[in-house]
Amino acid sequence: MTNLSFQGKTVLVTGGSRGIGKAIASAFAASGAKVAIHYGHQQETAEQTKILWQVQVI
């Protein structure tokens, strides 16, 4: 498989807080992308995401 660079790109991953969505979001981040994650209203998940990825959660 070809390694793609997403440096300087922004991607939106829906359902990115767990499972396949989380793995996809991680892969994009590892490829240099800025990743926006959308998921249901779960405050605990938001806090875990904030700590794990050291990002702003809104």
Secondary structure per residue as TSV (DSSP state, phi and psi in degrees):
chain	resnum	aa	ss	phi	psi
A	1	M	-	360.0	139.8
A	2	T	-	-76.6	135.4
A	3	N	-	-82.3	121.2
A	4	L	-	-99.8	144.8
A	5	S	-	-102.4	129.7
A	6	F	-	-112.4	22.1
A	7	Q	T	-55.4	127.8
A	8	G	T	80.2	2.2
A	9	K	-	-101.4	155.0
A	10	T	E	-117.7	132.0
A	11	V	E	-124.2	151.2
A	12	L	E	-113.3	125.7
A	13	V	E	-116.3	118.3
A	14	T	E	-87.0	142.7
A	15	G	T	68.4	32.4
A	16	G	T	-87.6	12.0
A	17	S	T	-92.2	-12.0
A	18	R	S	-160.6	167.9
A	19	G	H	59.3	-139.5
A	20	I	H	-61.9	-41.1
A	21	G	H	-59.2	-40.9
A	22	K	H	-65.0	-41.4
A	23	A	H	-64.6	-40.5
A	24	I	H	-65.3	-44.6
A	25	A	H	-60.3	-41.6
A	26	S	H	-63.4	-41.5
A	27	A	H	-64.6	-42.8
A	28	F	H	-61.9	-44.6
A	29	A	H	-61.2	-41.6
A	30	A	H	-65.6	-24.0
A	31	S	T	-89.9	7.1
A	32	G	T	96.8	4.0
A	33	A	-	-81.2	152.9
A	34	K	E	-84.7	129.0
A	35	V	E	-115.4	125.5
A	36	A	E	-103.1	130.0
A	37	I	E	-114.3	131.5
A	38	H	E	-116.1	134.7
A	39	Y	-	-158.4	173.6
A	40	G	-	-61.2	173.0
A	41	H	S	-79.9	85.5
A	42	Q	-	-130.2	102.3
A	43	Q	H	-59.4	-39.4
A	44	E	H	-61.7	-43.4
A	45	T	H	-64.2	-40.0
A	46	A	H	-60.8	-43.9
A	47	E	H	-65.9	-40.5
A	48	Q	H	-62.9	-42.0
A	49	T	H	-63.1	-43.3
A	50	K	H	-59.8	-45.4
A	51	I	H	-69.8	-47.3
A	52	L	H	-62.1	-45.4
A	53	W	H	-100.4	-3.7
A	54	Q	T	51.1	57.6
A	55	V	-	-129.3	168.6
A	56	Q	-	-82.0	133.5
A	57	V	-	-116.6	125.9
A	58	I	-	-123.0	360.0
